[in-house]
């Protein structure tokens, strides 16, 4: 079994586009049956990944910047 993963958006007519490059790479015919698995990202997971606390930790070791003060100010306003 061959596997390919790619990201796409649902078209207005409800179809999921399959890039031609992938179709030709897998040598898919127009009438060929394929298995489709849909995975929808959780928006909360995205927010957690880019939290201000994480950014503060990443930028903490950089000298001569105002990143920690900016992030502290932002955290106080939230």
KELUM-337890 format. One record per atom (N, C-alpha, C): x, y, z; atom name; chain. Coordinates in nm, 4 decimals. Layout:
+----------+----------+----------+------+-------+
!        X !        Y !        Z ! atom ! chain !
+----------+----------+----------+------+-------+
!        X !        Y !        Z !   CA !     A !
...
+----------+----------+----------+------+-------+
***
This chain:
+----------+----------+----------+------+-------+
!        X !        Y !        Z ! atom ! chain !
+----------+----------+----------+------+-------+
!   0.0839 !  -0.1179 !   0.0000 !    N !     A !
!   0.0000 !   0.0000 !   0.0000 !   CA !     A !
!   0.0883 !   0.1240 !   0.0000 !    C !     A !
!   0.0579 !   0.2177 !  -0.0873 !    N !     A !
!   0.1292 !   0.3449 !  -0.0927 !   CA !     A !
!   0.0539 !   0.4473 !  -0.0090 !    C !     A !
!   0.1286 !   0.5365 !   0.0565 !    N !     A !
!   0.0674 !   0.6410 !   0.1384 !   CA !     A !
!   0.1256 !   0.7754 !   0.1007 !    C !     A !
!   0.0386 !   0.8749 !   0.0967 !    N !     A !
!   0.0797 !   1.0129 !   0.0724 !   CA !     A !
!  -0.0012 !   1.1004 !   0.1667 !    C !     A !
!   0.0636 !   1.1995 !   0.2245 !    N !     A !
!  -0.0063 !   1.2940 !   0.3114 !   CA !     A !
!   0.0128 !   1.4336 !   0.2563 !    C !     A !
!  -0.0944 !   1.5104 !   0.2519 !    N !     A !
!  -0.0867 !   1.6493 !   0.2093 !   CA !     A !
!  -0.1989 !   1.7270 !   0.2758 !    C !     A !
!  -0.1872 !   1.8571 !   0.2800 !    N !     A !
!  -0.2890 !   1.9422 !   0.3408 !   CA !     A !
!  -0.3692 !   2.0094 !   0.2296 !    C !     A !
!  -0.4978 !   2.0243 !   0.2528 !    N !     A !
!  -0.5846 !   2.0860 !   0.1533 !   CA !     A !
!  -0.7020 !   2.1516 !   0.2234 !    C !     A !
!  -0.7826 !   2.2207 !   0.1485 !    N !     A !
!  -0.9054 !   2.2795 !   0.2009 !   CA !     A !
!  -1.0235 !   2.2266 !   0.1193 !    C !     A !
!  -1.1383 !   2.2236 !   0.1828 !    N !     A !
!  -1.2588 !   2.1772 !   0.1152 !   CA !     A !
!  -1.3064 !   2.2875 !   0.0200 !    C !     A !
!  -1.3328 !   2.2502 !  -0.1043 !    N !     A !
!  -1.3820 !   2.3463 !  -0.2019 !   CA !     A !
!  -1.5274 !   2.3824 !  -0.1728 !    C !     A !
!  -1.5752 !   2.4921 !  -0.2306 !    N !     A !
!  -1.7133 !   2.5366 !  -0.2083 !   CA !     A !
!  -1.8161 !   2.4307 !  -0.2467 !    C !     A !
!  -1.7841 !   2.3464 !  -0.3433 !    N !     A !
!  -1.8780 !   2.2422 !  -0.3866 !   CA !     A !
!  -1.8652 !   2.1147 !  -0.3028 !    C !     A !
!  -1.7826 !   2.1172 !  -0.1964 !    N !     A !
!  -1.7688 !   2.0043 !  -0.1059 !   CA !     A !
!  -1.6630 !   1.9038 !  -0.1454 !    C !     A !
!  -1.5934 !   1.9259 !  -0.2549 !    N !     A !
!  -1.4918 !   1.8311 !  -0.2997 !   CA !     A !
!  -1.3572 !   1.8585 !  -0.2334 !    C !     A !
!  -1.2787 !   1.7524 !  -0.2226 !    N !     A !
!  -1.1417 !   1.7626 !  -0.1733 !   CA !     A !
!  -1.0476 !   1.7479 !  -0.2923 !    C !     A !
!  -0.9700 !   1.8501 !  -0.3234 !    N !     A !
!  -0.8807 !   1.8402 !  -0.4383 !   CA !     A !
!  -0.7633 !   1.7455 !  -0.4129 !    C !     A !
!  -0.7266 !   1.6727 !  -0.5160 !    N !     A !
!  -0.6091 !   1.5860 !  -0.5139 !   CA !     A !
!  -0.5088 !   1.6461 !  -0.6122 !    C !     A !
!  -0.3948 !   1.6931 !  -0.5632 !    N !     A !
!  -0.2977 !   1.7552 !  -0.6532 !   CA !     A !
!  -0.2554 !   1.6604 !  -0.7656 !    C !     A !
!  -0.2443 !   1.7143 !  -0.8850 !    N !     A !
!  -0.2048 !   1.6367 !  -1.0013 !   CA !     A !
!  -0.0697 !   1.5692 !  -0.9841 !    C !     A !
!   0.0203 !   1.6353 !  -0.9128 !    N !     A !
!   0.1531 !   1.5792 !  -0.8888 !   CA !     A !
!   0.1426 !   1.4471 !  -0.8114 !    C !     A !
!   0.0559 !   1.4447 !  -0.7108 !    N !     A !
!   0.0360 !   1.3225 !  -0.6317 !   CA !     A !
!  -0.0343 !   1.2164 !  -0.7157 !    C !     A !
!  -0.1346 !   1.2586 !  -0.7902 !    N !     A !
!  -0.2093 !   1.1644 !  -0.8751 !   CA !     A !
!  -0.1162 !   1.0966 !  -0.9759 !    C !     A !
!  -0.0284 !   1.1742 !  -1.0375 !    N !     A !
!   0.0631 !   1.1147 !  -1.1353 !   CA !     A !
!   0.1712 !   1.0305 !  -1.0675 !    C !     A !
!   0.2173 !   1.0732 !  -0.9498 !    N !     A !
!   0.3190 !   0.9971 !  -0.8765 !   CA !     A !
!   0.2666 !   0.8590 !  -0.8377 !    C !     A !
!   0.1399 !   0.8527 !  -0.7967 !    N !     A !
!   0.0798 !   0.7252 !  -0.7568 !   CA !     A !
!   0.0193 !   0.6490 !  -0.8740 !    C !     A !
!   0.0225 !   0.7123 !  -0.9917 !    N !     A !
!  -0.0327 !   0.6513 !  -1.1131 !   CA !     A !
!  -0.1795 !   0.6114 !  -1.0946 !    C !     A !
!  -0.2590 !   0.7070 !  -1.0439 !    N !     A !
!  -0.4010 !   0.6822 !  -1.0186 !   CA !     A !
!  -0.4831 !   0.7042 !  -1.1456 !    C !     A !
!  -0.5778 !   0.6139 !  -1.1678 !    N !     A !
!  -0.6709 !   0.6286 !  -1.2799 !   CA !     A !
!  -0.7955 !   0.7023 !  -1.2310 !    C !     A !
!  -0.8718 !   0.7565 !  -1.3234 !    N !     A !
!  -0.9919 !   0.8314 !  -1.2883 !   CA !     A !
!  -1.0956 !   0.7455 !  -1.2168 !    C !     A !
!  -1.1048 !   0.6182 !  -1.2479 !    N !     A !
!  -1.2059 !   0.5318 !  -1.1875 !   CA !     A !
!  -1.1519 !   0.4463 !  -1.0732 !    C !     A !
!  -1.0297 !   0.4696 !  -1.0311 !    N !     A !
!  -0.9658 !   0.3866 !  -0.9294 !   CA !     A !
!  -1.0183 !   0.4221 !  -0.7901 !    C !     A !
!  -1.0436 !   0.3200 !  -0.7100 !    N !     A !
!  -1.0886 !   0.3406 !  -0.5725 !   CA !     A !
!  -0.9673 !   0.3669 !  -0.4843 !    C !     A !
!  -0.9825 !   0.4636 !  -0.3939 !    N !     A !
!  -0.8774 !   0.4971 !  -0.2978 !   CA !     A !
!  -0.9415 !   0.5100 !  -0.1594 !    C !     A !
!  -0.8595 !   0.5030 !  -0.0573 !    N !     A !
!  -0.9066 !   0.5210 !   0.0793 !   CA !     A !
!  -0.8692 !   0.6619 !   0.1244 !    C !     A !
!  -0.9651 !   0.7344 !   0.1805 !    N !     A !
!  -0.9414 !   0.8711 !   0.2267 !   CA !     A !
!  -0.9654 !   0.8762 !   0.3772 !    C !     A !
!  -0.8715 !   0.9311 !   0.4517 !    N !     A !
!  -0.8851 !   0.9513 !   0.5957 !   CA !     A !
!  -0.8805 !   1.1017 !   0.6197 !    C !     A !
!  -0.9812 !   1.1535 !   0.6857 !    N !     A !
!  -0.9878 !   1.2983 !   0.7110 !   CA !     A !
!  -0.9498 !   1.3246 !   0.8562 !    C !     A !
!  -0.8543 !   1.4146 !   0.8749 !    N !     A !
!  -0.8112 !   1.4546 !   1.0082 !   CA !     A !
!  -0.8233 !   1.6062 !   1.0174 !    C !     A !
!  -0.9041 !   1.6528 !   1.1114 !    N !     A !
!  -0.9254 !   1.7962 !   1.1283 !   CA !     A !
!  -0.8461 !   1.8421 !   1.2495 !    C !     A !
!  -0.7541 !   1.9390 !   1.2310 !    N !     A !
!  -0.6741 !   1.9871 !   1.3440 !   CA !     A !
!  -0.7631 !   2.0550 !   1.4481 !    C !     A !
!  -0.7291 !   2.0359 !   1.5753 !    N !     A !
!  -0.8000 !   2.0989 !   1.6846 !   CA !     A !
!  -0.7436 !   2.2399 !   1.7031 !    C !     A !
!  -0.8271 !   2.3439 !   1.6926 !    N !     A !
!  -0.7750 !   2.4810 !   1.7055 !   CA !     A !
!  -0.7127 !   2.5090 !   1.8416 !    C !     A !
!  -0.7587 !   2.4407 !   1.9471 !    N !     A !
!  -0.7004 !   2.4613 !   2.0800 !   CA !     A !
!  -0.5565 !   2.4141 !   2.0865 !    C !     A !
!  -0.5229 !   2.3054 !   2.0161 !    N !     A !
!  -0.3856 !   2.2550 !   2.0141 !   CA !     A !
!  -0.2928 !   2.3573 !   1.9506 !    C !     A !
!  -0.3394 !   2.4257 !   1.8477 !    N !     A !
!  -0.2583 !   2.5268 !   1.7805 !   CA !     A !
!  -0.2265 !   2.6412 !   1.8768 !    C !     A !
!  -0.3239 !   2.6831 !   1.9548 !    N !     A !
!  -0.3020 !   2.7922 !   2.0494 !   CA !     A !
!  -0.2015 !   2.7527 !   2.1561 !    C !     A !
!  -0.2105 !   2.6310 !   2.2062 !    N !     A !
!  -0.1186 !   2.5862 !   2.3097 !   CA !     A !
!   0.0246 !   2.5837 !   2.2594 !    C !     A !
!   0.0432 !   2.5450 !   2.1347 !    N !     A !
!   0.1774 !   2.5346 !   2.0782 !   CA !     A !
!   0.2491 !   2.6684 !   2.0747 !    C !     A !
!   0.1756 !   2.7767 !   2.0572 !    N !     A !
!   0.2371 !   2.9079 !   2.0420 !   CA !     A !
!   0.1990 !   2.9990 !   2.1586 !    C !     A !
!   0.2028 !   2.9466 !   2.2797 !    N !     A !
!   0.1672 !   3.0255 !   2.3963 !   CA !     A !
!   0.2765 !   3.1282 !   2.4259 !    C !     A !
!   0.2379 !   3.2322 !   2.4956 !    N !     A !
!   0.3341 !   3.3356 !   2.5315 !   CA !     A !
!   0.4393 !   3.2824 !   2.6274 !    C !     A !
!   0.3994 !   3.1903 !   2.7136 !    N !     A !
!   0.4961 !   3.1317 !   2.8061 !   CA !     A !
!   0.6055 !   3.0576 !   2.7302 !    C !     A !
!   0.5679 !   2.9847 !   2.6271 !    N !     A !
!   0.6673 !   2.9104 !   2.5491 !   CA !     A !
!   0.7605 !   3.0086 !   2.4770 !    C !     A !
!   0.7046 !   3.1128 !   2.4198 !    N !     A !
!   0.7864 !   3.2130 !   2.3502 !   CA !     A !
!   0.8801 !   3.2806 !   2.4489 !    C !     A !
!   0.8294 !   3.3117 !   2.5658 !    N !     A !
!   0.9144 !   3.3749 !   2.6669 !   CA !     A !
!   1.0326 !   3.2842 !   2.7008 !    C !     A !
!   1.0060 !   3.1555 !   2.7161 !    N !     A !
!   1.1138 !   3.0615 !   2.7452 !   CA !     A !
!   1.2154 !   3.0514 !   2.6329 !    C !     A !
!   1.1688 !   3.0565 !   2.5091 !    N !     A !
!   1.2596 !   3.0465 !   2.3956 !   CA !     A !
!   1.3468 !   3.1708 !   2.3807 !    C !     A !
!   1.2915 !   3.2874 !   2.4125 !    N !     A !
!   1.3640 !   3.4127 !   2.3925 !   CA !     A !
!   1.4371 !   3.4597 !   2.5174 !    C !     A !
!   1.4240 !   3.3880 !   2.6269 !    N !     A !
!   1.4805 !   3.4296 !   2.7543 !   CA !     A !
!   1.6319 !   3.4452 !   2.7493 !    C !     A !
!   1.7008 !   3.3597 !   2.6768 !    N !     A !
!   1.8465 !   3.3622 !   2.6745 !   CA !     A !
!   1.9073 !   3.4655 !   2.5809 !    C !     A !
!   1.8268 !   3.5358 !   2.5043 !    N !     A !
!   1.8799 !   3.6353 !   2.4103 !   CA !     A !
!   1.9061 !   3.7656 !   2.4844 !    C !     A !
!   2.0294 !   3.8154 !   2.4760 !    N !     A !
!   2.0669 !   3.9385 !   2.5455 !   CA !     A !
!   2.0262 !   4.0605 !   2.4641 !    C !     A !
!   1.9942 !   4.1677 !   2.5355 !    N !     A !
!   1.9710 !   4.2969 !   2.4714 !   CA !     A !
!   1.8423 !   4.3076 !   2.3919 !    C !     A !
!   1.7406 !   4.2301 !   2.4262 !    N !     A !
!   1.6128 !   4.2479 !   2.3576 !   CA !     A !
!   1.5035 !   4.2775 !   2.4584 !    C !     A !
!   1.3935 !   4.3238 !   2.4103 !    N !     A !
!   1.2821 !   4.3593 !   2.4972 !   CA !     A !
!   1.1729 !   4.2530 !   2.4920 !    C !     A !
!   1.2026 !   4.1375 !   2.4412 !    N !     A !
!   1.0993 !   4.0360 !   2.4221 !   CA !     A !
!   1.0317 !   3.9974 !   2.5526 !    C !     A !
!   1.1084 !   3.9791 !   2.6597 !    N !     A !
!   1.0459 !   3.9383 !   2.7862 !   CA !     A !
!   0.9559 !   4.0481 !   2.8410 !    C !     A !
!   0.9958 !   4.1757 !   2.8268 !    N !     A !
!   0.9125 !   4.2857 !   2.8738 !   CA !     A !
!   0.7843 !   4.2968 !   2.7914 !    C !     A !
!   0.7965 !   4.2778 !   2.6608 !    N !     A !
!   0.6796 !   4.2829 !   2.5729 !   CA !     A !
!   0.5839 !   4.1696 !   2.6062 !    C !     A !
!   0.6376 !   4.0496 !   2.6242 !    N !     A !
!   0.5526 !   3.9353 !   2.6563 !   CA !     A !
!   0.4897 !   3.9492 !   2.7945 !    C !     A !
!   0.5635 !   4.0035 !   2.8916 !    N !     A !
!   0.5089 !   4.0242 !   3.0259 !   CA !     A !
!   0.3947 !   4.1248 !   3.0196 !    C !     A !
!   0.4139 !   4.2311 !   2.9428 !    N !     A !
!   0.3100 !   4.3326 !   2.9284 !   CA !     A !
!   0.1859 !   4.2722 !   2.8625 !    C !     A !
!   0.2077 !   4.1907 !   2.7600 !    N !     A !
!   0.0966 !   4.1239 !   2.6896 !   CA !     A !
!   0.0219 !   4.0300 !   2.7843 !    C !     A !
!   0.0951 !   3.9549 !   2.8660 !    N !     A !
!   0.0332 !   3.8599 !   2.9579 !   CA !     A !
!  -0.0522 !   3.9357 !   3.0614 !    C !     A !
!  -0.0052 !   4.0519 !   3.1064 !    N !     A !
!  -0.0807 !   4.1313 !   3.2043 !   CA !     A !
!  -0.2123 !   4.1818 !   3.1459 !    C !     A !
!  -0.2156 !   4.2065 !   3.0164 !    N !     A !
!  -0.3379 !   4.2592 !   2.9532 !   CA !     A !
!  -0.4391 !   4.1497 !   2.9223 !    C !     A !
!  -0.3965 !   4.0242 !   2.9227 !    N !     A !
!  -0.4893 !   3.9149 !   2.8886 !   CA !     A !
!  -0.5726 !   3.8759 !   3.0078 !    C !     A !
+----------+----------+----------+------+-------+
***
